[in-house]
Amino acid sequence: MVASNCPDRTTLYALLVGTLDEAELDTVVAHAGICPACQSLLERIDESADAVISRLRRCSSDLEDSPARREAALERLLVKAVALADALGDSPAGRADRTAIPSQLAEYRLLEKLGVGGMGAVYRAEHTKLRRIVAVKILPEDRTRNATAVARFEREMEALGRLNHPNIVQAFDAREIQGIHFLVMEYIQGLTLSELAARHGPLSIPDACELVRQASVGLQYAHEHGLVHRDIKPSNLMLAKSEEPIARSVEPDRYGCPAPNPPNPQPSALVKILDLGLALLQGLDAHSHGDLTLTGQITGTIDYMAPEQGDNSHAVDIRADLYSLGATMHKLLVGEPPLAASGHDSPLQKMTALATQDVPSLAERCPRAPAELVAVVDRMMARNPRERYVTPGEVAAALEPFCAGANLPRLLDATRDDTAKTSSAAEATDDAPFTPDAVPSRRSRRSAVVLVGAILFAVVVGGLLAGVVVLRIKDRQGEIVAEVTVADGHSVELVDRPEPNSQTGIPQSGSAAGALTQGKAAGLGPPLAIAPFDAATAKQHQQAWAEYLGLPVEYENSLGMRMRLLPPGEFEMGLSPDEIERLLKQGRSLNLHDWFLKQLPMAAPRHRVRITRPFFLGEAEVTQGEFLDVMGCNPSWSPTGEGAEKVLDRDTKRFPVERLTWDEAVEFCRRLGERPEEQSAGRKYRLPTEAEWEYACRAGTTSMFSCGDDLKQLERHAWLGANSGLATHPVCEKLPNAWGVCDLHGNVYEWCGDWFQAAYETADLPADPTGPESGSYRVQRGGCMVDHAWMCLSAFRNRAPPEARHDNTGFRVVCDIPAGRRESR
C-alpha cells in the first residue's frame, strides 16, 4: 500500500516513461529511491519491460524536427532515465537481497573496504602466511553472471599479469573461489590525481608536468607490451611515496620512438597507473576472447576520452591514451577538464563537442603556461589522432624540460595529515571498520528494464558527423535493452534490443551506415587487410590506404628504386604441425638436404600476426647498381668475383647485390636515407622485420607460396633451382605477387632486421613483432636461386651470422611512413 505522502500512480507512471515535469523530478526521484512501497508499485504498474520501451518510443517520436529542440528533448529523455536508474538501482530495496562476501578468501583476510568502482569493490587485505598487506579487488556477484563483465575482469587480470613496471600497479595473484572472482594487487597508500587537484587546486607547472611525464613512462611500457588503457583520467592515476628510483629521461628506440632510460638513483614519489578493466590488449586472440567492446560502443570517461573512442573503443590505439593524458594535464593546470572548462555540462553536449569541435588551446585557460608547453598539450589533445604524438615516450620526452623544480613528495606531505586512506584502484574511501560485505543478487530482466538500468550511451561519432546518432541503453548487468537512432536529422526511433543471437537491426543511412558496416572507425583509416584475400582485394586495400594517407601506391626514389605501399593488416604466419609433417615427408622422399629437415620445424607455430603500420617495401631486391651508387663498391660474386663467368657479356646493374653482411645492408639503408633528395622528402629506410617480410610475401594468401601451391606456377614467379641455371637473374623478370612486389621467392635470400630464434615463442595476434633482443644469427627469408621450391616457401626461415657473406644472400628495404601520416588499427 502506498503511503499518503507517496506520489500517486500517475506521477510514478510519468517518472517511468520520462514525462515527469522538471519541477517534480528531483523530489519524486529522491522519494522513490528510499521508498520500498513506491519501488514495488513501479514494478507492478501495468508497464512491462516491452511496454516501457514502447512508451519511450512514442515519446521520442514526438520530438521536434529542429536540431536544437530535438537534441534538447532527447537529452531530457536520457537525463530522466539516468536519474531514475541512479535512484532505484542503488536504493535500499535494490540492496535488500545480497550474497555475503566472506571475511577471508583463501589466504587473504579482508580487513576493510577501500572503495567501489564500476568493475568491483577494493579491500585492504592481509596475506595470512606472508603477513603482507595487499589490495583485493572483487567482481560483484551479479556481474559474475554477465559473460562480458567476467571477461573484462579476466582481461584486467591478464593485462596486469603482462606488466611489471614501477609506474603501473602490480598484480600478485588472480583467483576464482566458489564463484567469487578476485584480483590481488600491491597495496598503495597515496592520493589519486583527482584528489590532489581537489585539495590543491591548479598545480604548479613542474609538478603537473612531472605527474603526467611519469604516467607517460608507464604507458610507454604498457604500449610496448601491446596494451591501450582506454580510461586514463586523474582518478586512475595515483601518487604514492616511494623509495624506488624513477625514470627521468628518454631516448629513441630502434624505430625512433623514445623509451625510458635506466632511472636515476634519487628517491621520490611515484605515479601509479590504476584500473586496467577497460584496457585493450592488442595481442588477444579475437576468436577465444571475443570483442569485449561492441562496434560503436564507447568505453572510458567522457571528460577525458579521445574523440575516436566515441566511435569504436575496440579500434583505438595508444594515441587515445595520449589524448586522455592531455586532458588530465588540463585538469591539473586549470582545475577542470577541457570540455567542462568550455561550458559543456551534459554528457550529450560533451559528446557532440568531442565529435565536432577542437578543444580550445591550453593558452586560453592557463595563461601562465609557456608557449612551448601549450604546444605540447595542444598536440596531445588534437582531435585528429594523426596530429598527436605517436607514443607515450615522445610525450615524456616533450614534457621533461618543464619538470625542473617539481617536488612531488612535498605535494604529498602537504596533504598527508588529513588524507583519508586511499589504495590502488580505489576512487572513493570508506573508513568504517570492515564487516563481511555483500553484493547484489541477480535481478530479473523485467525489473532491470523497468528501472531502465544504469544508462551507458554510445554516440557513434562517425554517425554523428553524417547525421546519425545511436544511443544504447543498458541495464546494470551490461545488457543493451534498447537502442535509440537519430537518423538524418529528422526522426528519433527507439527499437527493442533483441535477445542474444537474434538479428539486430539499427536504422542507418547514407555514408555513415557504410562506414559502420565496414567497421571503419572515424579518423582511424580504412579497414585492416585481414587475410585471406585475393589480388583484387589487395589492390583495393592499397588504393584505399594510399588515398587516406595522401600518398601514391608506388613511388620511385632518388635511386630509381620503386617502392610499393603495404597497408596494415593481419595474416597467418609460420607453419602448422600438419604442414610441417607433410613437408618433411615430401622432403625425405626427395632426398633434400638434412639442413632443410632441421630448419623447417623452426617455422612453427602458425599464428596470427597484426601489422599495425602501413609502410613502403622495395618492389625488388636492392640491385648491384643501386648498392654501388650508395656505397661505392660492389661485393657481389658477379660480375668481377668468382661468378664472373656466369654473367659474361651481361650488365649486372639490375642483378641483386649479394655477398654482403647484415651490417652492410643496414649501413646502405642509413646512407640512402641521408641522400639530400630522401632527406627533403622525409624518407628513412631500414630492413623489414621478419613479420613484415612474411606479410609482404604472403600478400593475403594462406598457401605455401604467394601464387598458390602449384610448383609450376611458382616458376613463373621465382628464380629457383629448377629454372635458374644456378645463377642469379635481374630483378623483376618474374611475375609480382598481389601487392605488386617481385622476387620474394627465390633469386637471393634476404636479410631481415630480427635476431633469429629457433621457434616463434609468442601469443597469438602479436602486433608488429620484432623478434628477440639479442642472438647469434640474423633472419634470412625467401630462398635462393639454387634451392628446391620447399626452401622458398612463404614461411620458410633461414639464418646466418650477421658477419656472414654468401653469394646467395641480398636484401630489400622498407621506407617508413612519417608518423604524422601513419595510422593503425
N, C-alpha and C positions, 0 to 999 in steps of 0.2 A: 504494500500500500504506500502511495506517495504521500509524504508529509505535507502539511498545509503550506509550508514555506518553499516547497519544491516547485520548479517550473511545471506548467501544465503540459499535457501531451502534445499540443500544437507547437509549443515552443521547443520541446525536445525534438519533434519531427523536423522543425526548421533548422535546428542545430545539426541534425544528421545530414540533411541534403544541402547544407551550405547556404541557406537563405535567411538565416537569423540576422536581424538588424545589428549593425556595428555597435550601437549603443548598449545592447544587451549581451553581446558576445562574451566579453570578459567575465561578467557576473555569472552567466549560465555555465560557461566552461569551468570556472573555478568551483561552482557548486557540484557539477556533475563529476568532477574529479575526486570528490570526497564522499559522495552520497551513494551507498550501495543500492538504495531503492531506485534512484534515477538510472543508475547503470543497468539494473535489471530491466527496468521499463524500456530503456533504449534498445536492449537486445530483444525485447518481446514486441516492440512496435511492429505493426504489420508491414515491415520493410525488410525482406530477406536480403542476403548479400546481392543477389541479382537485381532486386528492386532498388536497392540503394544506388547501384551503378546506373540503372535506368533513370532514376530521378536526377542524378548528376548529369546524365546525358541531356535530359530535357532542359535542365538549367543552362548547360553550356550552349545548347543550340540557339538560345535566345540572345547570345552576345551580339554586340553591335558590329557593324561592318567597319567602322572607323578603327584603324590600327591602334590608336592610343586608347580608345574606350574598350576595345576588345582585350588589349593587354591588361588594362586595369581590372576588368571584370574577371578575366581568367586568374589574375593574381589573387583577387579577393576569394575566389573559389578555393584556391590552393591554401591560402593562409588559414581559412576557416577549418579546412580539413586537417591541416597540420596542428592547429590549436586543439582540436578535438582529440587527435591521436596522442598528443603530448599529455593531455589531461587524463584521458581514460587509460592509456597504455601504462602509465606509471601510478595509477590510483591504488588505494588500499585493496579494492576488490581485485584488481589485476594481480596483486601480490599475495592474495589470500591462499592460493593453492601452491605450495612450494615444496621442493625437494631439498632436504638439508644437505649441506656440504660438510663432510666430516672434519674434525679438527686436525686430522693427520692424514696425509696421502703418502703411502709407502714410508720412506724415511724422512719425509718433510713434515714438520709440525708447524701448522699455521698459527701465527702469533697475532697478527692484526691486519685489517683491510686497509690498503693504502689508497685505493681509488677504483673507479669503474669507468671503463671505456666501451666503445661500440663492439669490440671483439672480446670483452670479458672483464672480470674483476682481477685486480692485482693485490696479492697479500705479501706481507713480510713473513718470512718463514725461516725455520732453522733446520739444517741437515743434522739429524739427531746423532749420526755416527761421526761426522767430521766436525761438528759444532761450528758450522759455518752458516752465517746469515745470508739468505738468498731472497730473491723475489720470485713468487709463483703466480703465473697468470693462468686463470681457469676459464675455459669456454663455458658460458651459461648452458644449463641443461636443455633449455628449449631450443637453443641453436644447434645442439648435437643432432637434432632431428632434421636439420637442414643440410643437405649434402654440400651446398655451396659454402655455407658458413664453416663446416668442418674442413672442407678443402682449403679455405682461406687460412684457417688456423694452422693446418698442417703445412701450408705454404710458408707461413711465418716461421714455423719450426725449421723448415728446410732452409729458408733464407738466412736465418741466424746461424744455422749449422755450417753454412758455407763461409762465414765471415769471422775473422779474428783480428780485430784492429782496435787500437785504443780509443778511437772516436766513434765506435759502434758498440752498443750494449751487447755483452757476450752471453751466449746461451750455454748452459751446462747440461741440461737434461730435457727430455720430452717424453711424455708417457700418456697412456690411456689406462685408467684403473676403474673397473666397474662402471664403464660408460662415461667417466669424467676425463676430459681431455685437459692436460695442463702442460705448461712450458715453464722451465726453471731457468732464471736468468740471474746475472750478477745484481746484487742489491746496491743501488747508488743513492747516496744522500746528497741532495743538491736542489737546485731550482731550475724549472723549465724556463726557457727564454721568455715565454708569455708572462710568467710570474716575475721575472726580472724587470720586464718592461712595465708591468703594473706597479711595482714597488719604486722604481727609479724614474719612470717616465722616459723620455728620449735619452738614449745613451750617448756617451762621447763617441766621436768618430773612431778613434783607435779601438775602443772596447767593442763597438758594433762590428767593425771590420774583422777583428780577431775572432769573434764568435762565429761569424759566417765563414771566415777562412778555415777554421778548424772543421766546421761542418763540411766544407768543400773537400778537405783532405779525406775525411771519412767516406764521402760519396764517391770520390775518385777510386778508392779501394773497392767499394761496392760495385762501381761501374766495371772495373777490371775483372770482377767475378760475375759479370752478367746480370746485374740487378739494377732495377729502377725503383726507387722508393714509392713515388706517386702520391705521397701525403706529407711532404716536407712543410713544416709550419713551426712557429715558435713553441707550441705545446708539445711537439715531438722532438725537440732538441733540449737537452738538459745540461746545465753547467754544474760540475762537481769538482771539489778539491781533489787534487791528486799529486802524489809524489813522483808520478811517472813523467818522463820527458815527453815533449810534444814536438811534432814535426813543424819546422819553421819555414823551410824554403822548398822550392820545387825546381826540377829540371826537366827538359823534354825527354820523353821516352823514345823508343826507336821509330815511332810514327809521328814525332813532333808534338805529342800531347804531354803536357807537364805531368810528372809523377813525383810524389814526395821523396825528398832526400832522407837519409837517416836523421832522426830527431836530435835536437840539441840537448845538452845534459841538464838544463835548468828545470826544476820542478815548477809546476804551475797548476792552473785549473783546466780541466778538460771538458770539451763539449762532447756529449754522447748523443748519437742518433738513436731514437727510440721507435717502437711500434712499426714493425715491418709487415703488419697484417694486410696491407694493400699493395705490398711490393710485387713488382712484375719480374719474375725470374725468366730471363730471356733464353736460358738453356733448358727450359722444361720441355718435356715431350708432350706435344699437344694431344696426342692420342690417349695417353694414360692419365693426364691431369685434366684435360678439357680446358675450355676457355672460361676461366672464372669471372671474366668481365665480359658481359654480353656486348655484342656490337651495338654501338650507340649509347652504352651505359657509361655514366661518369663514376669515377671514384676519386676521392680527395675532398678538400675543403675549399669552397668557392673563393674565399678571400685570398687564398694562396695558390690557386690552381691555374695551370697553364691553359691558354685558350684551346689548344688542340686536345686537351684532356676532356673537354666537354663533348667531343665527338665520339671518341672511341679510346677509352683508357688502356685497352689492351695493345693499341698500336703505337703508344708514345715511346720515346726513347729518353735518354738521360737528360736531354735539354729541357724536358718538362720539369725535372728537379731543379735545374738551374734557374728557371723562371720562379719557382717557389722560393728558392734561396734569395732571389732578388726582392720578392715580396716580403720575405722575412726581414731583410735588411731595411726595407722601407719602414716596417713596423718598429724596428729598433731605433731608427734615426728620427722618425716623425711621431711615433706613438700610435699610429693607425696603419692598417694595411692599405694599399693603394686604392682599392675600389671603395672602401668606406671613406677614405680621405677625399675621394672625388664626389661624395654626396650620394652614392648608390647605397640604399639601405636594405631593400628587399632582395631575396635570392633571385627572383626573375630579373630585376633591374641589373643585378650584378652579372648574371649570365648573359644578358643582352649586351651589356657594356663589354664584357670579356670577349664576346664574339665579334663585335663591330667597331670597337674603339681602341686606339692606342692608349696605354696607361700614361697619364701626364708625367713629364720628366721629374725626376727627383729634385731638380733645381727649384721647381715651383713650390715644393712643400718643405724643403730643407735648404734654405739659402746659405747656411754655414758650410755645406758640403763643397769641397773644392771641385772645380770643373772636371778634373781627371777622374775623381771618384764618381761624379754624376755620370760620366760617360760609361764607366764600368757597370753601374747599377742599371742604367737605361738599356745597355746591351743585354744584360741578363734577362730583362723583362720585355724584350722585343716581342711583339705579338706574333711575328713570323719566326718560327724556330730556326730557320736558315740564317737569321741575322744575329742569333745568340752565340755565345761561346760554344765550343764543341764538347768540351769535357769539364768536369769539376776542377781538374788540375789546372786548367787555364784560368779559371776563376780565382783559385787560391793564389796563383802567381800574380794576377792582376791586383788582388787586394793587399798583398804583403806590404807594399810601400806605405800603406795607410795604417798599418798596425803598430808602428813605433809609438811607444808610450802606453800601450794597453796594459792594464793591471787587473786581470780577471779575478785573482784571489781576493784582492781588495773589494771588488764588486760583490763577491760572495760574502766576505766578512761583514760588510756594511749591513747586511740583512740577516745574518745568521742568527742573531739573538731572538728575532721574532719570526723566524721561519718555521712554518709547520712542516712536519715530516713529509718529505716527498721522495718517491722512489721511481726507479726505472719503469717506464711505460704507464705511469700514473699521471693524470691531469688534475684530479681532484683528490682531496685528502679526507680522511675520516679518523679522527684521533680517539674515538671511543674504543674501549677495550674490546678485543675480538671475542666473539662467540661464534660458534658454527653458523655460517650464513646459509642462505638458500638462493635458489634461482627459480624463476617462474616455470611452472609446468606448462605443458603444451595446451594451447587453446584451439578451439575448432576454427576451421576456415571461415565459417559463417560469422563467428564472433569477431575474428580479425578484420573481416571486411566491414562489418557494422562499425567497428572502431576506426575504420579507414586506414589504420596502421600508421607507423612512423613513415611519413612520406619522404622518399628519396626520389627526386625527379631528375631526369636526364634531358637537357636541352641539346638536341643534336645540332652542333654548331654549323656543320655543313648544310643541314636543312634550313637552319635559321637564316643563313646568308642567301638561300634560294627561296625563302618564303615558306619554309616548312619547319614547324616546331613540334617535337614529340616529347610529351611528358609521360613518365611512367610512375604509377602509384604502387607502392609496395607495402606489404604488411610487415610486422616486426620479425617474421621469420625470413624475410628477404624475398618472398614470392611476389611477383608482379600480379596485382589483382585487377588493374585497369590501365589503359593507355589512352592518352589524350593527344590528338593530332590536330594542329592548326595548319591548314593547307592553303597555300597561295594567298594568304591574307584575307580570305573571305569567310571561312567557316571554322567551327570548332566541333570536332567529333570525338566522343569518348566511347571506346569499344571495350567490351569484356575481354579479359585476358583468358585465353583458352587453357584448358588443363594441359599438364606436361605431355609432350609427344604429339599434340594435336597441331593442326595447321594454324599458323599465325598470319593475320592479315592486317597490316598497318597502312592506312591510305597514304600514298606517296604520289608525288607528281613531279614532272619535269626532270631537270638535271640532277636535282637532289636525290631523287629516287635511284637514278642510275648510279650515282656515286655511292649510295648506301649499299646497293646490292652488290657492288664490286668490292665492298669492304675498304673503300678508299677513305682514309682519314684526312680531314681538312688540313691543308698545309703540310702534309707528310708525304706527298708524292704519289705516283701511281702504285698499283699493287706490286708485290714481290713476284718475281719469276719463279714459281714453285713447280719443280719437276714432278712428274714428266710433262713435257710439252713438245710440240713439233716445230719444224723450222719456220713455218709461217708465224706461229705464236712467238717464237724467239725474236723475229724481226719486229713484231708488234711491240713487244716489251722494250726493245732497244729504241724504237721510234718514240714511244710514249715517254721514256725517261730522257731522251735527248730533247724533246720539246719542253718537258718540265724543267730541265736544268738549263735550257737555253744554249745547248751545245750540239755539235753535229754528232751523228752516229759514227763517223770516221773523220779523222783529221790527219794531215801529213805534217810532221815536224821539220825542223831545220835540216835534218839529215836526209829527209825524204822517206823516213820510216812512216808507214801507215799504222795508225793506232785505232782500234775498234772499241766502242763503248760497250761495256757489260753492265747490265742493271743488277741491283741487289736481288737475291733470291735464295731458294732452298733446294737442296739436292741430296741424293743418296751417295755417300762417299764410302769407298772401300768395297770389300767383297764379303759375301755371306759365307758361312761354313759349307753350305751345299755347293756354292760356286767354286770355292777353293778345292773341295774334294773332287769335283768333276774335272777341273782344270789340271789338278795333279795327276789324275788317272790318265788324262789325254797326254800330258807331258811325258809321263813314263812310257806310254805306248809309242811316242815319237822319239824316245831316247834323248830328250832335251837335257841340257847340262844340269848337274846337281845344283849348281848355283841358282837356277830358276826354281828348282823344287824347294830349296831352303828359303828363297826370298819371297815366294808367292804368299805363304801364310801371313807375312807381315802386313798384308793389306787388310787384315781383319781388325775389328769387326766392322761390318757395314752399318753405317749410322747416318742419320740426317744431320746436315750442317746448314747453318744460315750465314750467308754473306750479306752484311748489312750496309756495305758502302758500294755505290757504283764506282767503276774505275775503267781506265783505258788500258787495253792489253795490246802488245805488238801483234800485228796481223801475222808476222813471220818471226822466225828466229833472227837474232842480230847477225848481220852478214859480215863477211871479211872486209868488204869495202867500208862499211859503217864503223867497224872496230878500228880500222886503220885511220880513218878520218879523225876519230876522237882520241885514240891512244897513241897514234904514231907508229904502230907496229902491227904485225900480223903473225900470231904464234901458230897458225894452223899447220896441220900436217901437209896440206896442199895450199898453194902451188909450189912453194920453194922448199918444203920439207921432204920427209921420206915418201910422201904420197904424190910427189910431183908427176910421176909417170902416169898416174891415174887421170890427170887432167891436162895432158899435153895439148897445146894449141887452144886452150879454153880460158876465158876470162872468169876468174873465180870471185870477182867482187860480189856476186849475188849468191855465192855459196855461204852456208852458215859458218861462222867462225867457230873454231874448236881448239882443243889443246890449251885451254885457259883455265886458271884456277878460279875457285869461288870468289876469292878476294879481288881478282882482276875483273870479274863480272860486276862486283859491287862498285869498284872504282870507275868502271865505264859508266855506270848509272850516275854516279856523282858528277863526273866530268860533263856528261851530256846535259845534266840539269844546270850546269854553270855556264853553258854557252849563252851569249847575250840574247839570242832570239828566244831561247827557252826561259831565261830569267824574266824577260819582259812579258812573256805570256803567263808567268807564274807556274810553270810546269816543273815538277820534280819527278825523278824516276827511281825505281827500285826493282828488285827481283820479286816475282809473285810469291805469295805464301803457297804452301802445298795445297791448302784447301782452295785457294783462288785458282790454282793451276787445274785441279781436277774439275772444279765447277766450269771453268772455261772449256776444258776438253770434252766433258760430257754434253754440254750445250742442251740440257733438257732431257737427255736420254738416260735410260737405266740399263742399256745393253752393254755388251763387252767393249764395244768401240762406239765412237760418236756417230758412226754411219750404220750401226746395227751389229749383227753377229756374223755376217757373211764375210769370210776371209777374202773372197774375190772382190767384193765390194770395197774392202779395206784397201786393196791395192790401188784403187782409184783415188784414195785419199792419203796414202802414205808411201814413203820410200822405206822398205824393209828388206830383209834378207832374200825374199822371194823375187824381188823385181829391181833391186838397186845396183846389181853388179858389185856389191860390197863396197860401194863408194858413196860419198855424199853427193847431193844434187842441188842445183839452185833452188832457193826458197820459192814457195807459191806456185810450183809447177803442178801440184796436185790439188784436188778439189778442197775447198774450205768446208768447215762444219757449219752448223746452223747459225752460229754467231758471226760467221764470216772470217774465221781465224784458220790459218793453214798450218800444216806440218806439226800438229801437236802429237800425232802418232808418227814415230819413225824419224828418219834423217839423222838427227843427233839427240841424245839425251839433253835435258835442260835443267840447269841448276835452279833450285828454289831457295827461298830465304830461310827455311826452317832447318834446325838441327833434326837429325833422324832419331826416331825411337822405334823399337822393334815391333810395336803394335800400337794401335790407337788406344789410349787409355783416357777415355772421356765419356761423359754422359751424352745422351742423345741431344741433338739440336744445339751444339755449342755455336756461339756467334763469333765469326772471324777468328778461328783458332790459329795460333802461330807456332805450335809445337813446343818442345821443351826449351828451357832457358839455356841449356848447355849440352854438349855432347862431343863425340869424336868424329862424326860423319855429318855431312850435309845431304839433304834430299836431292835426288835427281829423278826426273819423270820423263815419260813418253816413249822410251825405247829408241833404237837407232837403226841405221841402215844395214847392219849385219844380223839383226835379231829375228827370231821367229815371231810370228804375229802375237803369240801369247805374252811376249815380253813388251809388247806395245799396247797392252790393254789400257783403257782409261784409268783403271785403278792400280796398275802395277807400279810398285815403288822400288827405286834403286837408291844406292847410297855410295858416297865416296868421301875420303878425307878432303877437307877444303883446299889443301895444297896440291891435290892430285891434278895431273894433266893427262887427259885422254883424248885420242883423236876421234872419239865418238860423242863428245860432250861439248855443248854450247849453252846458249841461254836466250831468253827473250825478256822484255822489260814491261813493267807496269808504270803507268803515269797516274798518280793520284789526282783526283779532282779537288780543287781548292775547297777548304772547309766551308766557306761561305756559300758554296753552291751545292754541297753534298747533303743528301738526305737519306734516311734509312727507316726501315720498319714501318 
